[in-house]
Amino acid sequence: MAAVLLTGATLLVCLIAPQSPIGTEGQLGHTDADFWTLVQEFSEPGEFFRSDNFVSNEVPYQHVIPELSELVGTGSVYLGVGPAQNYTYIAATRPELAFIMDIRSQNMLQHLLDKSVFELSVDRVEFLARLFSRPVPIGLEDASSIDEIIGRFGESTGHPELFAANLEDVLYRLKNYHQFELEPGDRETIEYVYEAFIERGPSYATPPKVVSAGVGFPPMDLVIERDTNGKKHNYLATEFRFVKRLHEANRIIPLVGDFAGEKSLVAIGDYLRDRDLTVSTFYTSHVEYYPFQGERWRRFFKSVALLPLNSNSTFIRAYFNNYGYRHPSQQARHFSVTLLDSIPNLVADFQGAAFGIAIRSSRDFIEYGEHVACSEQAAARKSSTQLPGDSSWRLFALRSRIGSFRNRTIGSKAVKVRTTSG
């Protein structure tokens, strides 16, 4: 038995044929040729990022899932970024189509690795055996609890011979079975990513390349984390077979692209509009922070505004406290908080419809943030000039306090605001 690893940050597209309801057994999705055409034509040139990010570092990522499921329901289209937490959000929202985009081509290849491992594996036990290059522990079966499955694999060690065999299985699956035209050097990149999981298995923590001091990655056994009510939502605990079927139907499509780029997000929007599909969920992780380093955030929001949306379309974003501010919804043992936000409301706000504030610069966004931040946060900030350089991003994150809808009046205008504790 061989091994493959879960993917890193890539814009994941979970794609489904518009005439075929998602989750229908036996339905065919896109052909291999169509899948690869989407990957190639929608992608942009890859860029550098400071870490490999093979696994998520967002421990509370499941906390918003009950609210998310209630808000968006199932169906429509999922957009995402990053490693395997996308599969958990996909399992929760059961989309008809999903796109996952990241600036690193390495992450696109990691998602192709995922695709191969899902397709080659009969169940989640075999999936993890291939992922970690470990034999299946005696007595472990698909019916075992996810806690037991992760625990038992954590007791074993990786086998180089399984790694070598699984690597060949993956490459054969991609190049010969699917006939994807991999670039020179892609084999070495796939092998590099996969090797990271051999020694540590479920206890995998820090990737080999982390440039930013103090930003670590928790073990992969965060799959046994729960929401605030104690329920597990990780795809390995709930909907492994659903995600596997999407991969088999070529409905999960990874792209190389920049949220604030000129091509990928725009191409996705055009593709969806042509097929009368709407975006229900857009998982952005912490990526929205980076366009706010300059003025590129405006291009990102312009592209979002062109996406086909419905009234409940929702952002999922992560906010980290390592930039000098701790979000009020953040729990004591976490250094991040996961938030939800209405995409249509944000689009309207960006266009100046919500408060009569036209957001055309970072300073405009600061002014907007002062309006939408909760009263105790606004009182603590007497003027935008007192805020540090990333203040526009921090105030942007403050507006994302979502859970149930409630009405709040700002000035003479009643608006809908979502609030929750992360």
LINCOR-V528157 format. One record per residue. N is the residue number from 0. PSI is psi as a letter, one per 20 degrees, with the letter a starting at -180 (999 if undefined). NEAR is the number of other ideal C-beta (glycine too) atoms within 8 Angstrom. Layout:
N;PSI;NEAR
N;PSI;NEAR
//
This chain:
0;q;10
1;a;15
2;q;18
3;r;15
4;r;14
5;r;12
6;r;14
7;b;15
8;o;13
9;q;18
10;o;15
11;p;20
12;o;17
13;o;16
14;p;14
15;q;13
16;p;9
17;h;9
18;i;3
19;o;10
20;p;7
21;q;13
22;i;7
23;p;7
24;p;5
25;i;4
26;q;9
27;q;6
28;b;12
29;q;11
30;r;6
31;h;10
32;g;7
33;g;9
34;g;13
35;h;12
36;g;8
37;g;14
38;g;13
39;g;7
40;h;7
41;i;14
42;q;11
43;r;11
44;q;4
45;q;9
46;r;7
47;q;5
48;q;8
49;i;6
50;r;11
51;h;11
52;l;13
53;h;15
54;r;15
55;q;11
56;k;10
57;n;10
58;g;9
59;k;12
60;h;12
61;i;13
62;h;9
63;i;15
64;g;12
65;g;9
66;g;12
67;g;15
68;h;10
69;h;5
70;g;9
71;i;12
72;b;8
73;r;7
74;a;9
75;b;14
76;q;15
77;p;19
78;q;15
79;r;16
80;q;15
81;a;15
82;b;14
83;i;11
84;h;11
85;h;15
86;h;10
87;g;14
88;h;15
89;g;20
90;h;14
91;h;11
92;i;15
93;m;11
94;r;16
95;h;10
96;q;16
97;p;18
98;p;17
99;p;19
100;q;19
101;q;16
102;i;11
103;p;14
104;h;8
105;h;12
106;h;17
107;g;16
108;h;12
109;h;18
110;h;14
111;h;12
112;g;16
113;g;16
114;g;10
115;g;13
116;g;15
117;g;12
118;h;10
119;i;12
120;p;12
121;h;3
122;a;9
123;h;11
124;g;12
125;h;12
126;g;13
127;h;14
128;g;15
129;h;16
130;g;12
131;j;13
132;l;14
133;q;15
134;q;8
135;p;9
136;q;10
137;p;4
138;i;4
139;p;10
140;r;6
141;h;6
142;i;3
143;q;10
144;q;5
145;h;13
146;g;7
147;g;9
148;g;14
149;g;13
150;g;8
151;g;11
152;h;14
153;i;10
154;i;6
155;r;10
156;q;6
157;q;14
158;o;9
159;h;8
160;h;6
161;h;15
162;g;15
163;g;9
164;g;10
165;h;16
166;g;14
167;h;9
168;g;13
169;g;16
170;g;10
171;g;9
172;g;12
173;g;12
174;h;10
175;g;7
176;g;7
177;h;10
178;l;9
179;p;10
180;n;5
181;q;7
182;q;5
183;p;3
184;i;6
185;h;9
186;g;8
187;h;7
188;g;11
189;g;15
190;g;9
191;g;9
192;g;15
193;h;16
194;h;8
195;h;13
196;i;17
197;g;13
198;g;6
199;h;10
200;c;15
201;i;12
202;j;9
203;p;12
204;f;8
205;p;6
206;r;11
207;h;6
208;o;6
209;o;12
210;h;5
211;o;7
212;p;3
213;i;5
214;o;10
215;r;8
216;p;14
217;r;9
218;q;10
219;i;11
220;j;9
221;i;10
222;i;10
223;j;11
224;r;10
225;r;10
226;a;12
227;i;6
228;j;6
229;j;5
230;q;7
231;p;11
232;i;12
233;q;13
234;h;13
235;h;11
236;i;9
237;g;9
238;l;10
239;g;11
240;h;7
241;g;12
242;h;14
243;g;11
244;h;10
245;g;15
246;g;13
247;h;9
248;j;12
249;k;13
250;i;14
251;o;17
252;o;15
253;p;18
254;q;18
255;o;17
256;r;15
257;p;9
258;h;14
259;j;10
260;r;10
261;i;5
262;f;10
263;g;15
264;h;14
265;g;10
266;h;10
267;g;14
268;g;12
269;g;8
270;g;10
271;g;14
272;h;9
273;h;6
274;j;7
275;l;6
276;q;12
277;q;10
278;p;16
279;h;15
280;p;17
281;o;14
282;o;15
283;i;11
284;c;10
285;j;10
286;h;9
287;h;13
288;h;10
289;g;9
290;h;12
291;i;12
292;h;7
293;c;6
294;j;6
295;i;10
296;h;14
297;h;8
298;h;11
299;g;13
300;h;12
301;g;8
302;g;13
303;h;13
304;h;9
305;i;7
306;q;14
307;o;9
308;r;10
309;r;9
310;h;5
311;j;9
312;p;15
313;p;15
314;q;13
315;p;13
316;q;15
317;p;11
318;p;12
319;q;9
320;j;10
321;k;6
322;k;9
323;j;4
324;p;6
325;p;5
326;p;12
327;i;8
328;i;9
329;p;12
330;q;8
331;g;3
332;j;3
333;q;10
334;j;6
335;r;14
336;q;12
337;p;14
338;q;18
339;q;16
340;q;13
341;p;12
342;g;14
343;h;10
344;g;11
345;g;12
346;g;12
347;h;9
348;g;14
349;h;10
350;j;9
351;j;10
352;h;5
353;g;10
354;j;12
355;j;5
356;o;11
357;o;7
358;o;12
359;i;5
360;r;7
361;h;9
362;h;8
363;h;11
364;h;13
365;g;13
366;g;10
367;g;13
368;h;15
369;h;11
370;g;10
371;i;12
372;q;12
373;q;9
374;h;6
375;h;7
376;g;10
377;h;10
378;h;6
379;i;5
380;n;12
381;h;3
382;q;5
383;h;10
384;i;4
385;i;6
386;q;9
387;r;6
388;h;3
389;k;11
390;h;11
391;h;13
392;g;11
393;g;13
394;h;17
395;g;12
396;h;11
397;h;13
398;i;10
399;m;12
400;n;13
401;q;13
402;d;9
403;q;7
404;q;6
405;q;8
406;p;8
407;p;8
408;p;8
409;o;8
410;c;5
411;j;3
412;p;8
413;p;5
414;r;11
415;p;9
416;p;10
417;p;13
418;q;9
419;r;13
420;p;6
421;999;13
//
